[in-house]
Amino acid sequence: MSNCLTQQLDESARARGVNSADALMLSVAVLVGWNEQREQADGRAMFQALAGRLTGDGHGDALIAARDWLSDPGFSSQDWEFVEDGLSFLRREAGGPIDWNAEVAHCIHPDRRQAGAGPSLPLARSIARLLDLPLSDSVACLFPGAASIAWVLASERDVTLYADRDVAIVMALIARAACRLLRVRRENPIDGSFMPAFLTENPGEQPSPLGHFDHIVSVPPFGMRMQKGGTFEGHHIEHLAPLARRSFTALVPDGTLFREAKGETEFRSKWVTQYRATVLSLPAGMFWPATAISTSLLRLEPGSSSSVRMIDGRSMDKTSTGRVQENMIVQHLERFRSLRAEDTDRAADVPVAELAANSFSLLPDRYLKSANLAALEEALTRNPVVALADVANVERGKAPMPLREPDEDPPLTAMEIAPSDLIDGIVRSPRKQQAFDLKEKSRVEGATVRPGDILVSIKGNVGIVGMVDGVDAALAESMNDPWIISQSLAIIRLKPNPHISSSGVLNALLTAPWVREKLESMSGATTVRTLPISALRGLSLPLPTEEECGRAENQLVEIAAVRERIDEQQRNLAKLQERLWARLWQMPINSGDE
């Protein structure tokens, strides 16, 4: 039998048909009420007695919200039957002290939607060690995702948690029962209302209920947008970081740290110029089972600095999945206590000027270089260089919208090139045909490739490069079935310049193996790795001389001849294999002579 009493009550409530959104809160209330008055046999009387003992500081206090709910819960007869059966279960099965850590672990589990996205208790303990906050300082934790961190920190000090109503009531009741130093409030920390924070229309117009704390720790809801535009993650840092006297730390998705929308770039420029900033990238699995979410810790401290401390906490010696990965992360993060790296190669102070040149991207991967990239950077310092944008136009027009259910004879068709069609530096004939309405004609034309165009993957498997073959692409366009790029690709189109003589030479430069590693290092992701177009345009290339370009052109002719011989040998190999198989299986030979 599980040691978690809330879990057993919760499962019993849902099995009885209790609304899943109410089952957890109801189960916690039954357990806490019974724990305080174990002789009580009547559920209604128990709830009324518990409500009478709850006091708090104003309407925003979660214990006051719990009191109001317990005084007049509006339960159905089915709910009350569960309460009575729950009390019978506890009197029968629950002996000895209650493990409140186990109860909290169930309440914040990802399956419990009320808790929102947040780290598990073991990972919350690791984050607490990363933060290393003095016991004498005041601490506020923001949003339901920070509930586990607040619980861990409150084992040794007073902590205030701001969370939505249901999570606030659950955490307040358990904290009271466990005598935890955790105060819970249900106000929206942006404007003090009881509406979800991301629905705030005008951040900053209404005062935050926070006042000031020495330290503020935030795990905001991911992927939400403010009522009047912009991501919630950026807005909440902008408006709440000034309320932290000593440090503001947010666990944010990586997209917050590198997206190039104007508002987000401006936010980041303020963070690095108005605060002393530290960024620690975190391993995959911090929000297990949502392992695809890439996250980092951003710490802002009052003051100013000419650089930002970047720490690579993401790369691990070994990785796994599930609980094994969680245990490995816990051990791995021990190397970064107090946001310091034991391995000096994992950390660097990046000048603000360098950040500005990179659209204020705050991804550590962008600046902490491997041995290969360090050698590449050293080679570039010894020779003249040119930015890719100086020799080519880098384009990624708006993608045309394909028809979901096209007719047999759609108005427009095109062959869509995917990253998988870029093989060994060449764009092979695409296999996926898309159909479009006539109103998408301009977008189709904008996404159509030309002979000599170089394509690069900027989403998912970043950095795959290939050049469009002139004959095949021109033939496809003449037959009204042009080649177009998918949303995962960008077009690099050589423009007249005195440095690089042809698309072939540029393609040769870009298909060098270390270029892909460089492009990957400049990309980032919340869920899907993405290379910003500005980073691609700013890619530094060695500046070849006229003589070097000439030699390269001759070598490209040799390489093309070798490719043709290889293709011919592969065709011959395929014929020989077909004949062998046909004879062994006594099947007819479909091609070639005996």
N, C-alpha and C positions, 0 to 999 in steps of 0.2 A: 504494500500500500504506500502511496506517495506520502512524504512527510509534509507536503504543502497542503494545509487545510483549505486555504482559499481556492486552490486548484480543484480540489474534490467538490467543494460547494459550488463553484462556478460551473463545472461540468454537469453536476446534478441539476442546477437551475436551468441550463440550456436544454438538457435532455427532457425537462418537464415542459418546455415550451416558453420559458421566460425569455423575453426579448434579449438578444445577445448583447445589445448596447447597455442594458440595465443589469445583466446577470453579475458582472464583476463587482459593481458598486454595491449591489444588494448582498453579495457573498461577503465582502469586506465588512459591511455594517453588521451582519449577523455574527461574524467572528469577533469583532471588536466589542459589540454589545455583550455577547456571552462571556468574553474574557473579563469584563468588568463586573459582571453580575451573574456568576455561574449558577446560582440557585434559581434564577428566574426561568419559569416554564412558559410564560405567555409572551409571544413575540411582540404584540402591540405594546404591552406594558414595558417590555425591555427597551424598545425604541424610544418611547416617551421618556423613560428614566434617563437614557443615554443623552437624549436631546437636552434635557434639563440640566445636565452637567457640563454641556459644551459652552464655552465662552470664547470671545475673540475680540479683535481690535477692529471694529467697524464692519460694514457690510461686505467689504472685499476680503475679509478673513475667511479662509476655506472652512474653518470650524463653524462659523456662523452660517455659511451655506449648507454645511452638513446638518446643523441644528434645524434650519428651516425645512430641509428635505425630510428629515426624520420625524419632525412634528406633524407634517402633513404630506406623506409620501404619495398618496393617490394610488396605492397598490391595488391590483386586481385580486380577486379571491384566489386565483392561481398563484400569485406572488406570495400571499399570506400563507398558503398551504406549504410553499417551499420554505418560508421562514420557520414555521413550526417544525417541519421535518429536518431542517438544518440544525435547529437547536437539539433535537433528539439525536441526530448524528454526532454532534459535538459532545454531548453528555456521555454518549456510548463509546466513542472512539478516541476522543482527544484527551490524552493524559500527559502530564509533565509540562514543561515550559514550551512556549511557542517560539519557533525559529522565525523571527520577523524578517530576517534577510531573505529567507526562502519565500515568504509571502510577497515581499516587494518584487523579488525576481519574477514571480508569476505575473504580477500586475503590470510590469513594464515589458513583458515578453512581446516580440513583434506580432504574435497572433492576437494580442489585445489591442485593438485599433485605437482605444481611447488614449493610449500612451504616446502615440506618434513615434516617429523614427528616433531612436536613441541607442546608445551603447548598453550592453549588458552590464551586470554588476562587476564581473571580473575586469572588463575593459574600463568601466568607470573608475575602479580602483587604480588602474594604470594611469588614467588621465589625471587623477588626483595627485599621483606621484610626479607626473610631468609638470603639473602646475606648481606644486610645492608651496602652497600658500601659508603664511604665518598663522598660527593658531589664534593670535590676539587680534587679527584683522577681521573686519566685517565682510561677508560674502553674500552675493545674490546670484541665484541660478535662474535662467530665463527659459520658459517654454517647456512643454511636456517632455521633449526629447532630453532635457537636462535633469529629469527626475532622478535617474540612477546616480548621476554625479552629485546632486544635492544630498541624496541619502547617504552616500559614502562620506562626503565632507562633514555632514552633520553628526557623525559618530564622535567627533572631537571638538566641535565648535558650533556656535550659533550660525545657522544658514537660513536664508529666506528664499523660497521657491515660488516663482510666478508661473502658474499653469492654467489651462482651461478648466472649466468647472468640474467635470467628472474626474479628471486626473487629480485636480486639487483636493477634492473631497476624499478620494481614496488615499492619497499620500498623507493628508492631514490626520485622518482617523488612525492609520497605521502608526504614524510618528507619535501620536498621543499615546497609543497603547504600548508602544515600545520605549516610551520616555526618551525619544530622540530629540536632539536640539534643532528641530526643523520647524520653522514657521512657514505656512503655505498660504499664498494669496491667489485669488482667482481673477485679479484685474489683468487686462491687457497692458503689458509694460510700456507700450508706445504712448497711449493716451489715457490710460486709467479706466477705459470703458470695459464692458463685459462682452464685447464683440471680438471675434477673431482678429488678431493684430494686423494681418495682411489686408483686412478690409478698411483699415484706417485711410480716410480720404486725403487728409492734409497733415502728414507727419510734422510734428513740431509746433502746431498751432495750440494743441492742448498739452499741458505739462505732464510729463511722465510721473507715475506714482512711485517710481523708484527713489526719488531723492538722490542721495549719493551713498555709494558703498566703496570700501577700499578696493574690492575685487568683484568684477561681474563676469560670470561664466555663462555663455549662451550656446544652445543647440537649436537654432531656428528651424522652422518647418522648411523643407527643401522644395524648390520648384514653384513656389508661390509668387504671384505678382501683385504689386500694390494696386489699389483701386484706380489710381491715376497713372499707372505705368511704372516700369522698372521692377527689378527683382526685390523681393522682400529681404533677402540676405544682405544686400548692399545697403538698403535704406535703414535697416534696424541698427547696423553698425554705425552709420553716419549719425543717427540721432541718440543712441544710447551710450556709445563709447565715452563721450565727454562726462558721463555721470560716474565713471570709475576713477577714484582718486589715485590708485596705484597700478591697476592693470585691468584691461578688458580683453577677454579671451573668447573667441568664437570658433566652434567646430563647424566648418562650412564645406560645401561641395566645391570641387576644384574649379568649376565654371565661374564661380564668384571671383576667382583670382586671376582669370586670364581672358574672359570674354571681352570683346572690343567695342561693344555698344558704348556710345559717347558717355552716357551717365555713369556706367560702371568704371570706365577708364578714369573719369574725373574723381569718383569716390576713392579709387586706389591711389591716385596722385595725392589726395589730401591725407590719406592714412600714412603714407611714407614720408610726407613732409611735415606733418603736424604732430607725429608721434614717433617714439622709438618702436620699431616694428620687428617682430620675429615670426617666421613661418616655418612650421614643421609639417612636412608631408607625412601622411599616415598610411599604413598598409591596407590592402584590400581585406575586407571582412570586419571593419569596425561597426558595421550595421548588419551583421549576419542575421538572416540569410540573404539580405540584399547586398551581395558581395560585389556587384558591378558598380556601386557608387564609390567614386574616388573622393577622398576628403583630406582636409588639412586643418591644422590648428593655426589660427592667426591671433597673435597677442600684440596688443597696442598698449604702450605705457606712456604716460605724460612726458613731454619733453620733445626734443628734436634730435635728429641724427643725420649724418651725411650718407648713411648706408642702412641696409636692411639685412638682418641675420637670417640666412637661409639654411635649413637643416633637412637633410634627406633621411626621413624616418620610414620611408616606404619600402625601399629595397631590402628584402630579407634573404638570408642565406638559404633557407628552405621554406617552402610553402605547402599548404594542404587545403583542406576544406572543412567546413562545419566546426564542431567543437575542438577538433585537433588544431585547426588554424587559429581559433580563439586563444587556446593555450600558448601557441607559438608566438602570437602577437603580444600576449602579456609578458612573456619572457623577453621578447625583442625590445619592447618599449622600456624595459629596465635600463637600457643603455642611454636613455635620453632624459633622465630625471632632471628636474629644474630647467627643462628645455635647453639642455646642453648635450653635445655629442661626445661620447667617449673617443670615437674615431674622428680625428681632425679632418680627414678627407671628406667626411660627410657634411661639413659645414663651411660656409663662406660668408663674408660680409660683402654684399653687392652694393656698389655706389648708386645713389639715387639717379645720377646722370645716366648710368647704364640701364636702369629700370625705365627711365623716360624714353630712351631709344628703343625700348621693347614694349611700348604702350603700357608701361607699368604692370606688366605681367609679374605676378608674385608666386609663380610655380617654381619651387626649388630645382626641379628637373631641368629647367631652362638654363640654370647658371652653374650647377654642380656638374662638372664634366668628367666623363670616364677617361681612362688613359688614352684611348683612341682619339677622343674629341680634343683632349689636351694637346696631343701631338698635331692634330689638324689645325688648331688655333695657333700653335707655335709656327707651323709651316706658313700660315697666312700672314703672320707678322713679318716674315722674311722677304715677302714678295709683294708687288703691287696687286691690289684687289679692286674688284668692281662689284657693285650690288646688282643682283639679278634684275631689278626694276630698271637699271640703266641700260640694259641690253635687250630687254624683252618686256612685252606687255603681259601681265599676269591677270587673267580674267576668270570670273565665275559669275555669269549672268544668272538671272532668276530662272529656276528650273521650270520647264513647261509642265502643265498638269495633264497626265494621260487620261484617256477615257477608261472608266472602270469596266464597262461592258460594251466594247466597240461593235459596230455592225460588221458584216462581212466585207464591206467596201468603205472603210473609214475615210474621212476627208484628208487626213494627213497621217503618214507613217514615218518612222525613223528607227534606226538601229541604235540602241543605247549601249554605250561603252561602259563597262564596269571595271573596277580595279583588277578583277581576275583576268581581264583581257589584255592587261599590260604584262607581257612576258619577255624577259631577257632584253629589256630596253626597247621593245617594239610593241606597237598596238596591233594585236591580232584582230581578225574580222570578228566583230561583236555578234553574239548569238541571240540577244534579246530584242525583239521588235516591240515597239510601243505605238499606240494609235492616239491621235490628238484631234480635237475640234479645230476648226479653222481659226477661231479666235486666239489660239495658241501659236499661230504661225510666226509672229515676231519673236516669241521666246524660243521656238524651235530653231529659228535662224540664228539667234544669239548663242545657242548652245551647240551649233554645228561646227565640227572641226574642219580644218583645212589641211591639205598636204604640207607636211613639215611641222605641224603643231606638235608640241611636247605636252603630254598629259602627266599630271602628278596626283596621287591619291592624297586627299586632305582629311579624310574621315576614316575611322576604323584602323585598317592597316596603313598607317601614314607613311608616305615617302616612296611608294612604288612609282617608277618613272618609265615612260615609253613614248616613242615618237610615231606619229601617224604616217603610214606608207602612202605615198602620193597616188599610185595607180589605183589601189583598191578603194580608197576614200573618194576619189574623183569619180570613179565608175558608179559607186553607190549613189552619189548625189545626182549624177546625170540620169539615174533611173528613179528619181524622186523618192529615194529611200536613204536619206543622208545619215551619216554617223553623228550622233550627239553624245555629249558627256552626261553621266549620271550625277546626282547631287554629291557624290563622294569624290569628284574629280575637279581639278582646275586646269585651265589651258594656259600654257606658256608659249607665247607667240613671238618669235624673234623680230626685232625691229632694226632698221638701219642703224649701225653703230660702227665705230672704228676699231672695236676690240675683238669681237668674235665673228668669224667669217661665215658660218652657216649654222643651220639648225642641227646638222649632224654633229658638229663640234660641241655645241651647247648641250646636246643630248648626251654626248660622251662625258662631259663634265658632270652632269647631273646624275648619271647612272653609276658613278663611282660608289663603292659600297659604304664608305664613310659618310656620304651625303645623306643616305637614308637615316643613319644613326643621328646625324645632326638635325634633320627635320623632325625626327621623333622627339628629340630633346626639346624642341621648340613648341611641341604640341602639348595639349592638356585635355582633361576630360572630367566631366562629372560621371557620365556613364559611357559615352562613346568618344574615344580620343579624337581631337580635332586640331588641325593646324591652321592658325589664323592666317589670312591672306597677307596681312602686313608683315608677318614673320617670313613668309615665303618671298615676298618682294624684297625684303631686306637681306636675304641670304647672300653672304659674301662669296665671291668666286675668284680664283686666281686669274690674273690678267695675262693671257698668253700673248706672245709676240707674233708678228706676222709669219715669221719662220716656223714657229711652233704650230700655228694654225695650218700652215701648208703641210707639214709632216703629218698632222692629225688627219687631214683630208685624205692623204695617201693611205694611211693605216685603216681608215674607215672603208676604203675600197677593198683592201685586203680582207678585212673582217667580213664584208658583204660576200665576197667570193667564198670564204671559208663557210659561212652560214649556208650558202647555196649547196656546197658539196655535202655538208652535214645533212641538209634536208633531202638531198638525192639519196644518200646512204640510208637515211631513215625510211624513205619510200621503198628502196630495194629490200631492206630488212622486213618491212611489213609484208611484201609480196612473198618472200621466202617463208615466213612464218605461216602465211595463209595456205601455201601449198603443203607445208608439212602437216598442218592440222587437218586439211582436207583429205590427204592420203591416209593418215592414221585413223580417221573417222569414216573413211569411204564416203565423203561428201563431195558434191561438185565444186570445182574451182571456179570462183566468180570473176576473177580478173587475171590477165596475163596468160601466156602460153605454157604448156606443160614443159 
